Amino acid sequence: MLKTTTIDSVLDELLISYPECIADKHHYKSVLEFIDQTPTTIIDDFIIMVTLIDPSEEEAYEEDIDEEAYLSIAGYSEKENLHFALGFSRWEEWANAKLIIQEDLEIKKEELLAMCLYEMTFYGFNQDEIANELKDLEKGIMMH
């Protein structure tokens, strides 16, 4: 999808949606350049699902307490029938994942790419540091 727009357009959309990211704009640009240069490979069983979550449609929804509708970007494994957070996924997986967008969802590709960029860099801008963060998290869970 990145091949159908420009890195600058995605960065512009990122800063509209997440203005607090301005100080790290050059890091985001580096990640986009990495993805743009990532060779296309088949990655089995890695799907990115984009859906609108609207708590007001839930039976237990309480106005003034529950949050407003929001976009969810999550990974999905068909083999395991499992949804998972994408912040710890390798960027090569992001770059080559199958993307499924909710049918009635209207979103510009630059906005979608900006949201994905934000999610994939939630834990940092260095994949080795992100992997170490996951290991530390897993160790902490195993210790309890």
C-alpha positions as CSV (number, residue, x, y, z in Angstrom):
1,M,0.0,0.0,0.0
2,L,2.9,2.3,0.7
3,K,3.9,2.0,-3.0
4,T,0.6,3.8,-3.9
5,T,1.3,7.0,-2.0
6,T,4.3,9.0,-0.7
7,I,6.2,8.7,2.6
8,D,5.7,12.5,3.1
9,S,1.9,12.1,2.7
10,V,1.9,9.3,5.4
11,L,4.0,11.5,7.7
12,D,1.6,14.4,7.2
13,E,-1.3,12.2,8.2
14,L,0.6,10.8,11.2
15,L,1.2,14.3,12.6
16,I,-2.5,15.2,12.0
17,S,-3.6,12.1,14.0
18,Y,-0.8,12.1,16.5
19,P,0.7,15.6,16.8
20,E,2.8,14.4,19.8
21,C,5.0,12.5,17.3
22,I,6.5,15.6,15.7
23,A,9.8,15.3,17.7
24,D,10.3,11.8,16.3
25,K,9.3,12.5,12.7
26,H,12.7,11.5,11.4
27,H,12.4,8.1,13.2
28,Y,9.0,7.5,11.6
29,K,10.5,8.4,8.2
30,S,13.3,5.9,8.7
31,V,10.8,3.2,9.5
32,L,8.7,4.0,6.4
33,E,11.9,3.9,4.3
34,F,12.8,0.5,5.7
35,I,9.3,-0.8,4.9
36,D,9.4,0.7,1.4
37,Q,12.7,-1.1,0.7
38,T,11.6,-4.4,2.3
39,P,11.4,-7.1,-0.4
40,T,8.0,-8.7,-0.9
41,T,7.8,-12.1,0.5
42,I,5.0,-14.5,1.4
43,I,4.3,-14.5,5.1
44,D,1.9,-17.3,6.0
45,D,-0.8,-16.7,8.6
46,F,-0.1,-13.0,9.3
47,I,-3.2,-10.9,8.7
48,I,-3.8,-7.3,9.7
49,M,-7.5,-6.7,10.5
50,V,-8.8,-3.1,10.5
51,T,-12.2,-2.7,12.1
52,L,-14.3,-0.1,13.8
53,I,-15.1,-0.9,17.5
54,D,-18.2,0.9,18.7
55,P,-18.9,0.4,22.4
56,S,-22.3,2.0,22.0
57,E,-23.4,-1.1,20.2
58,E,-22.7,-3.3,23.2
59,E,-25.5,-4.2,25.6
60,A,-23.6,-3.0,28.7
61,Y,-22.7,0.4,27.1
62,E,-23.1,3.3,29.6
63,E,-23.2,6.8,28.0
64,D,-20.7,9.2,29.6
65,I,-18.7,6.3,31.0
66,D,-17.7,4.1,28.0
67,E,-15.4,5.4,25.3
68,E,-16.4,6.5,21.8
69,A,-16.0,4.4,18.7
70,Y,-12.4,3.8,17.6
71,L,-10.4,2.0,14.9
72,S,-8.8,-1.3,15.9
73,I,-5.7,-2.5,14.1
74,A,-4.8,-6.0,15.2
75,G,-3.0,-9.1,14.0
76,Y,-4.9,-12.3,13.3
77,S,-3.7,-15.9,12.9
78,E,-6.2,-18.0,11.0
79,K,-4.4,-21.2,12.1
80,E,-4.7,-20.4,15.8
81,N,-7.9,-18.3,15.4
82,L,-6.2,-15.7,17.5
83,H,-6.2,-11.9,17.5
84,F,-3.0,-10.2,18.8
85,A,-1.4,-6.8,19.3
86,L,0.9,-5.8,16.6
87,G,3.4,-3.6,18.5
88,F,5.9,-6.5,18.9
89,S,5.6,-7.8,15.3
90,R,8.6,-7.7,13.0
91,W,8.4,-4.8,10.5
92,E,9.0,-7.3,7.6
93,E,5.8,-9.0,8.7
94,W,3.9,-5.7,8.6
95,A,5.3,-4.9,5.2
96,N,4.1,-8.2,3.8
97,A,0.9,-8.9,5.7
98,K,-2.4,-9.5,4.1
99,L,-4.6,-6.5,5.0
100,I,-8.4,-6.9,5.6
101,I,-10.4,-3.7,6.1
102,Q,-14.0,-3.8,7.4
103,E,-16.2,-3.5,4.4
104,D,-18.2,-0.4,5.4
105,L,-15.1,1.4,6.8
106,E,-14.1,4.5,4.9
107,I,-10.5,5.5,5.5
108,K,-7.8,7.1,3.4
109,K,-4.8,4.9,2.7
110,E,-2.5,7.6,4.2
111,E,-4.5,7.6,7.4
112,L,-4.5,3.8,7.6
113,L,-0.7,3.7,7.0
114,A,-0.1,6.4,9.6
115,M,-2.1,4.4,12.1
116,C,-0.2,1.2,11.3
117,L,3.1,3.1,11.6
118,Y,2.1,4.4,15.0
119,E,1.1,0.9,16.2
120,M,4.2,-0.8,14.8
121,T,6.5,1.7,16.5
122,F,4.6,1.9,19.8
123,Y,7.5,0.2,21.7
124,G,10.3,2.1,19.8
125,F,12.1,2.6,16.6
126,N,14.6,-0.2,16.8
127,Q,13.5,-3.8,16.2
128,D,16.1,-5.3,18.5
129,E,15.0,-3.1,21.4
130,I,11.4,-4.0,20.7
131,A,12.2,-7.7,20.7
132,N,14.1,-7.3,24.0
133,E,11.1,-5.4,25.5
134,L,8.9,-8.4,24.5
135,K,11.4,-10.9,26.1
136,D,11.4,-8.8,29.3
137,L,7.6,-8.8,29.3
138,E,7.4,-12.5,28.8
139,K,10.0,-13.1,31.6
140,G,7.9,-11.0,33.9
141,I,4.8,-13.0,33.1
142,M,6.6,-16.3,33.6
143,M,7.9,-15.2,37.0
144,H,4.4,-14.6,38.4
